[in-house]
Amino acid sequence: MIIGEIKRYFRDNSFIKVSRSMRETAIKAFSYREKVITEEGREPTINEIALHIEVDAETVVTAMESQSPPEYLYSKKSGTDTYLIDTVCYD
């Protein structure tokens, strides 16, 4: 019961709420991606992943992107003195 409460805490106290089904889809997609990279030495296409886990390509992209951490608007873009907010907000 305590382990369940700890898992729920981490699941419910993140910056962005992602549904359990979306997280499970992402896990399947990343798992298949790693398998192809390890066994075949190449990056699988989104369509290959979608066919393997039996969802549409848009769902694969959404699921995989949902697992990336949020970017802060006041962080500098790599290799420049430009902030991320300067590239998304304009007057």
Phi and psi in radians as a Rosetta constraint file:
Dihedral C 1 N 2 CA 2 C 2 CIRCULARHARMONIC -1.150 0.35
Dihedral N 2 CA 2 C 2 N 3 CIRCULARHARMONIC -0.734 0.35
Dihedral C 2 N 3 CA 3 C 3 CIRCULARHARMONIC -1.040 0.35
Dihedral N 3 CA 3 C 3 N 4 CIRCULARHARMONIC -0.744 0.35
Dihedral C 3 N 4 CA 4 C 4 CIRCULARHARMONIC -1.057 0.35
Dihedral N 4 CA 4 C 4 N 5 CIRCULARHARMONIC -0.713 0.35
Dihedral C 4 N 5 CA 5 C 5 CIRCULARHARMONIC -1.162 0.35
Dihedral N 5 CA 5 C 5 N 6 CIRCULARHARMONIC -0.680 0.35
Dihedral C 5 N 6 CA 6 C 6 CIRCULARHARMONIC -1.128 0.35
Dihedral N 6 CA 6 C 6 N 7 CIRCULARHARMONIC -0.784 0.35
Dihedral C 6 N 7 CA 7 C 7 CIRCULARHARMONIC -1.060 0.35
Dihedral N 7 CA 7 C 7 N 8 CIRCULARHARMONIC -0.755 0.35
Dihedral C 7 N 8 CA 8 C 8 CIRCULARHARMONIC -1.109 0.35
Dihedral N 8 CA 8 C 8 N 9 CIRCULARHARMONIC -0.690 0.35
Dihedral C 8 N 9 CA 9 C 9 CIRCULARHARMONIC -1.024 0.35
Dihedral N 9 CA 9 C 9 N 10 CIRCULARHARMONIC -0.871 0.35
Dihedral C 9 N 10 CA 10 C 10 CIRCULARHARMONIC -1.152 0.35
Dihedral N 10 CA 10 C 10 N 11 CIRCULARHARMONIC -0.615 0.35
Dihedral C 10 N 11 CA 11 C 11 CIRCULARHARMONIC -1.203 0.35
Dihedral N 11 CA 11 C 11 N 12 CIRCULARHARMONIC -0.716 0.35
Dihedral C 11 N 12 CA 12 C 12 CIRCULARHARMONIC -1.587 0.35
Dihedral N 12 CA 12 C 12 N 13 CIRCULARHARMONIC -0.212 0.35
Dihedral C 12 N 13 CA 13 C 13 CIRCULARHARMONIC -1.989 0.35
Dihedral N 13 CA 13 C 13 N 14 CIRCULARHARMONIC 0.849 0.35
Dihedral C 13 N 14 CA 14 C 14 CIRCULARHARMONIC -1.944 0.35
Dihedral N 14 CA 14 C 14 N 15 CIRCULARHARMONIC 2.988 0.35
Dihedral C 14 N 15 CA 15 C 15 CIRCULARHARMONIC -1.143 0.35
Dihedral N 15 CA 15 C 15 N 16 CIRCULARHARMONIC -0.712 0.35
Dihedral C 15 N 16 CA 16 C 16 CIRCULARHARMONIC -2.132 0.35
Dihedral N 16 CA 16 C 16 N 17 CIRCULARHARMONIC 2.288 0.35
Dihedral C 16 N 17 CA 17 C 17 CIRCULARHARMONIC -1.484 0.35
Dihedral N 17 CA 17 C 17 N 18 CIRCULARHARMONIC 2.135 0.35
Dihedral C 17 N 18 CA 18 C 18 CIRCULARHARMONIC -2.091 0.35
Dihedral N 18 CA 18 C 18 N 19 CIRCULARHARMONIC 2.321 0.35
Dihedral C 18 N 19 CA 19 C 19 CIRCULARHARMONIC -1.134 0.35
Dihedral N 19 CA 19 C 19 N 20 CIRCULARHARMONIC 2.710 0.35
Dihedral C 19 N 20 CA 20 C 20 CIRCULARHARMONIC -1.065 0.35
Dihedral N 20 CA 20 C 20 N 21 CIRCULARHARMONIC -0.721 0.35
Dihedral C 20 N 21 CA 21 C 21 CIRCULARHARMONIC -1.122 0.35
Dihedral N 21 CA 21 C 21 N 22 CIRCULARHARMONIC -0.638 0.35
Dihedral C 21 N 22 CA 22 C 22 CIRCULARHARMONIC -1.186 0.35
Dihedral N 22 CA 22 C 22 N 23 CIRCULARHARMONIC -0.699 0.35
Dihedral C 22 N 23 CA 23 C 23 CIRCULARHARMONIC -1.121 0.35
Dihedral N 23 CA 23 C 23 N 24 CIRCULARHARMONIC -0.708 0.35
Dihedral C 23 N 24 CA 24 C 24 CIRCULARHARMONIC -1.145 0.35
Dihedral N 24 CA 24 C 24 N 25 CIRCULARHARMONIC -0.679 0.35
Dihedral C 24 N 25 CA 25 C 25 CIRCULARHARMONIC -1.089 0.35
Dihedral N 25 CA 25 C 25 N 26 CIRCULARHARMONIC -0.747 0.35
Dihedral C 25 N 26 CA 26 C 26 CIRCULARHARMONIC -1.099 0.35
Dihedral N 26 CA 26 C 26 N 27 CIRCULARHARMONIC -0.723 0.35
Dihedral C 26 N 27 CA 27 C 27 CIRCULARHARMONIC -1.081 0.35
Dihedral N 27 CA 27 C 27 N 28 CIRCULARHARMONIC -0.770 0.35
Dihedral C 27 N 28 CA 28 C 28 CIRCULARHARMONIC -1.093 0.35
Dihedral N 28 CA 28 C 28 N 29 CIRCULARHARMONIC -0.749 0.35
Dihedral C 28 N 29 CA 29 C 29 CIRCULARHARMONIC -1.123 0.35
Dihedral N 29 CA 29 C 29 N 30 CIRCULARHARMONIC -0.834 0.35
Dihedral C 29 N 30 CA 30 C 30 CIRCULARHARMONIC -1.148 0.35
Dihedral N 30 CA 30 C 30 N 31 CIRCULARHARMONIC -0.630 0.35
Dihedral C 30 N 31 CA 31 C 31 CIRCULARHARMONIC -1.117 0.35
Dihedral N 31 CA 31 C 31 N 32 CIRCULARHARMONIC -0.812 0.35
Dihedral C 31 N 32 CA 32 C 32 CIRCULARHARMONIC -1.137 0.35
Dihedral N 32 CA 32 C 32 N 33 CIRCULARHARMONIC -0.695 0.35
Dihedral C 32 N 33 CA 33 C 33 CIRCULARHARMONIC -1.015 0.35
Dihedral N 33 CA 33 C 33 N 34 CIRCULARHARMONIC -0.835 0.35
Dihedral C 33 N 34 CA 34 C 34 CIRCULARHARMONIC -1.090 0.35
Dihedral N 34 CA 34 C 34 N 35 CIRCULARHARMONIC -0.672 0.35
Dihedral C 34 N 35 CA 35 C 35 CIRCULARHARMONIC -1.076 0.35
Dihedral N 35 CA 35 C 35 N 36 CIRCULARHARMONIC -0.802 0.35
Dihedral C 35 N 36 CA 36 C 36 CIRCULARHARMONIC -1.155 0.35
Dihedral N 36 CA 36 C 36 N 37 CIRCULARHARMONIC -0.738 0.35
Dihedral C 36 N 37 CA 37 C 37 CIRCULARHARMONIC -1.073 0.35
Dihedral N 37 CA 37 C 37 N 38 CIRCULARHARMONIC -0.760 0.35
Dihedral C 37 N 38 CA 38 C 38 CIRCULARHARMONIC -1.204 0.35
Dihedral N 38 CA 38 C 38 N 39 CIRCULARHARMONIC -0.807 0.35
Dihedral C 38 N 39 CA 39 C 39 CIRCULARHARMONIC -1.425 0.35
Dihedral N 39 CA 39 C 39 N 40 CIRCULARHARMONIC -0.635 0.35
Dihedral C 39 N 40 CA 40 C 40 CIRCULARHARMONIC -1.947 0.35
Dihedral N 40 CA 40 C 40 N 41 CIRCULARHARMONIC -0.182 0.35
Dihedral C 40 N 41 CA 41 C 41 CIRCULARHARMONIC 1.219 0.35
Dihedral N 41 CA 41 C 41 N 42 CIRCULARHARMONIC 0.484 0.35
Dihedral C 41 N 42 CA 42 C 42 CIRCULARHARMONIC -2.498 0.35
Dihedral N 42 CA 42 C 42 N 43 CIRCULARHARMONIC 2.846 0.35
Dihedral C 42 N 43 CA 43 C 43 CIRCULARHARMONIC -1.540 0.35
Dihedral N 43 CA 43 C 43 N 44 CIRCULARHARMONIC 2.189 0.35
Dihedral C 43 N 44 CA 44 C 44 CIRCULARHARMONIC -1.286 0.35
Dihedral N 44 CA 44 C 44 N 45 CIRCULARHARMONIC 2.686 0.35
Dihedral C 44 N 45 CA 45 C 45 CIRCULARHARMONIC -1.374 0.35
Dihedral N 45 CA 45 C 45 N 46 CIRCULARHARMONIC 2.847 0.35
Dihedral C 45 N 46 CA 46 C 46 CIRCULARHARMONIC -1.057 0.35
Dihedral N 46 CA 46 C 46 N 47 CIRCULARHARMONIC -0.708 0.35
Dihedral C 46 N 47 CA 47 C 47 CIRCULARHARMONIC -1.110 0.35
Dihedral N 47 CA 47 C 47 N 48 CIRCULARHARMONIC -0.663 0.35
Dihedral C 47 N 48 CA 48 C 48 CIRCULARHARMONIC -1.085 0.35
Dihedral N 48 CA 48 C 48 N 49 CIRCULARHARMONIC -0.798 0.35
Dihedral C 48 N 49 CA 49 C 49 CIRCULARHARMONIC -1.082 0.35
Dihedral N 49 CA 49 C 49 N 50 CIRCULARHARMONIC -0.782 0.35
Dihedral C 49 N 50 CA 50 C 50 CIRCULARHARMONIC -1.055 0.35
Dihedral N 50 CA 50 C 50 N 51 CIRCULARHARMONIC -0.757 0.35
Dihedral C 50 N 51 CA 51 C 51 CIRCULARHARMONIC -1.097 0.35
Dihedral N 51 CA 51 C 51 N 52 CIRCULARHARMONIC -0.733 0.35
Dihedral C 51 N 52 CA 52 C 52 CIRCULARHARMONIC -1.163 0.35
Dihedral N 52 CA 52 C 52 N 53 CIRCULARHARMONIC -0.732 0.35
Dihedral C 52 N 53 CA 53 C 53 CIRCULARHARMONIC -1.678 0.35
Dihedral N 53 CA 53 C 53 N 54 CIRCULARHARMONIC 0.074 0.35
Dihedral C 53 N 54 CA 54 C 54 CIRCULARHARMONIC 1.068 0.35
Dihedral N 54 CA 54 C 54 N 55 CIRCULARHARMONIC 0.837 0.35
Dihedral C 54 N 55 CA 55 C 55 CIRCULARHARMONIC -2.364 0.35
Dihedral N 55 CA 55 C 55 N 56 CIRCULARHARMONIC 2.973 0.35
Dihedral C 55 N 56 CA 56 C 56 CIRCULARHARMONIC -1.400 0.35
Dihedral N 56 CA 56 C 56 N 57 CIRCULARHARMONIC 2.809 0.35
Dihedral C 56 N 57 CA 57 C 57 CIRCULARHARMONIC -1.071 0.35
Dihedral N 57 CA 57 C 57 N 58 CIRCULARHARMONIC -0.643 0.35
Dihedral C 57 N 58 CA 58 C 58 CIRCULARHARMONIC -1.091 0.35
Dihedral N 58 CA 58 C 58 N 59 CIRCULARHARMONIC -0.680 0.35
Dihedral C 58 N 59 CA 59 C 59 CIRCULARHARMONIC -1.145 0.35
Dihedral N 59 CA 59 C 59 N 60 CIRCULARHARMONIC -0.679 0.35
Dihedral C 59 N 60 CA 60 C 60 CIRCULARHARMONIC -1.070 0.35
Dihedral N 60 CA 60 C 60 N 61 CIRCULARHARMONIC -0.836 0.35
Dihedral C 60 N 61 CA 61 C 61 CIRCULARHARMONIC -1.073 0.35
Dihedral N 61 CA 61 C 61 N 62 CIRCULARHARMONIC -0.814 0.35
Dihedral C 61 N 62 CA 62 C 62 CIRCULARHARMONIC -1.065 0.35
Dihedral N 62 CA 62 C 62 N 63 CIRCULARHARMONIC -0.780 0.35
Dihedral C 62 N 63 CA 63 C 63 CIRCULARHARMONIC -1.116 0.35
Dihedral N 63 CA 63 C 63 N 64 CIRCULARHARMONIC -0.785 0.35
Dihedral C 63 N 64 CA 64 C 64 CIRCULARHARMONIC -1.178 0.35
Dihedral N 64 CA 64 C 64 N 65 CIRCULARHARMONIC -0.687 0.35
Dihedral C 64 N 65 CA 65 C 65 CIRCULARHARMONIC -1.212 0.35
Dihedral N 65 CA 65 C 65 N 66 CIRCULARHARMONIC -0.477 0.35
Dihedral C 65 N 66 CA 66 C 66 CIRCULARHARMONIC -1.182 0.35
Dihedral N 66 CA 66 C 66 N 67 CIRCULARHARMONIC -0.272 0.35
Dihedral C 66 N 67 CA 67 C 67 CIRCULARHARMONIC -1.625 0.35
Dihedral N 67 CA 67 C 67 N 68 CIRCULARHARMONIC -0.098 0.35
Dihedral C 67 N 68 CA 68 C 68 CIRCULARHARMONIC -1.427 0.35
Dihedral N 68 CA 68 C 68 N 69 CIRCULARHARMONIC 2.541 0.35
Dihedral C 68 N 69 CA 69 C 69 CIRCULARHARMONIC -1.216 0.35
Dihedral N 69 CA 69 C 69 N 70 CIRCULARHARMONIC 2.673 0.35
Dihedral C 69 N 70 CA 70 C 70 CIRCULARHARMONIC -1.184 0.35
Dihedral N 70 CA 70 C 70 N 71 CIRCULARHARMONIC 2.614 0.35
Dihedral C 70 N 71 CA 71 C 71 CIRCULARHARMONIC -1.756 0.35
Dihedral N 71 CA 71 C 71 N 72 CIRCULARHARMONIC 2.447 0.35
Dihedral C 71 N 72 CA 72 C 72 CIRCULARHARMONIC -1.531 0.35
Dihedral N 72 CA 72 C 72 N 73 CIRCULARHARMONIC 2.400 0.35
Dihedral C 72 N 73 CA 73 C 73 CIRCULARHARMONIC -1.108 0.35
Dihedral N 73 CA 73 C 73 N 74 CIRCULARHARMONIC -0.448 0.35
Dihedral C 73 N 74 CA 74 C 74 CIRCULARHARMONIC -1.783 0.35
Dihedral N 74 CA 74 C 74 N 75 CIRCULARHARMONIC 0.410 0.35
Dihedral C 74 N 75 CA 75 C 75 CIRCULARHARMONIC -1.627 0.35
Dihedral N 75 CA 75 C 75 N 76 CIRCULARHARMONIC 2.585 0.35
Dihedral C 75 N 76 CA 76 C 76 CIRCULARHARMONIC -1.402 0.35
Dihedral N 76 CA 76 C 76 N 77 CIRCULARHARMONIC 2.489 0.35
Dihedral C 76 N 77 CA 77 C 77 CIRCULARHARMONIC -1.213 0.35
Dihedral N 77 CA 77 C 77 N 78 CIRCULARHARMONIC 2.536 0.35
Dihedral C 77 N 78 CA 78 C 78 CIRCULARHARMONIC -1.065 0.35
Dihedral N 78 CA 78 C 78 N 79 CIRCULARHARMONIC 2.306 0.35
Dihedral C 78 N 79 CA 79 C 79 CIRCULARHARMONIC 1.359 0.35
Dihedral N 79 CA 79 C 79 N 80 CIRCULARHARMONIC 0.101 0.35
Dihedral C 79 N 80 CA 80 C 80 CIRCULARHARMONIC -2.358 0.35
Dihedral N 80 CA 80 C 80 N 81 CIRCULARHARMONIC 3.013 0.35
Dihedral C 80 N 81 CA 81 C 81 CIRCULARHARMONIC -1.747 0.35
Dihedral N 81 CA 81 C 81 N 82 CIRCULARHARMONIC 0.240 0.35
Dihedral C 81 N 82 CA 82 C 82 CIRCULARHARMONIC -1.587 0.35
Dihedral N 82 CA 82 C 82 N 83 CIRCULARHARMONIC 2.352 0.35
Dihedral C 82 N 83 CA 83 C 83 CIRCULARHARMONIC -1.483 0.35
Dihedral N 83 CA 83 C 83 N 84 CIRCULARHARMONIC 2.672 0.35
Dihedral C 83 N 84 CA 84 C 84 CIRCULARHARMONIC -1.038 0.35
Dihedral N 84 CA 84 C 84 N 85 CIRCULARHARMONIC -0.663 0.35
Dihedral C 84 N 85 CA 85 C 85 CIRCULARHARMONIC -1.044 0.35
Dihedral N 85 CA 85 C 85 N 86 CIRCULARHARMONIC -0.526 0.35
Dihedral C 85 N 86 CA 86 C 86 CIRCULARHARMONIC -1.204 0.35
Dihedral N 86 CA 86 C 86 N 87 CIRCULARHARMONIC -0.385 0.35
Dihedral C 86 N 87 CA 87 C 87 CIRCULARHARMONIC -1.645 0.35
Dihedral N 87 CA 87 C 87 N 88 CIRCULARHARMONIC -0.314 0.35
Dihedral C 87 N 88 CA 88 C 88 CIRCULARHARMONIC -1.874 0.35
Dihedral N 88 CA 88 C 88 N 89 CIRCULARHARMONIC -0.366 0.35
Dihedral C 88 N 89 CA 89 C 89 CIRCULARHARMONIC -2.003 0.35
Dihedral N 89 CA 89 C 89 N 90 CIRCULARHARMONIC 2.270 0.35
Dihedral C 89 N 90 CA 90 C 90 CIRCULARHARMONIC -2.494 0.35
Dihedral N 90 CA 90 C 90 N 91 CIRCULARHARMONIC 2.706 0.35
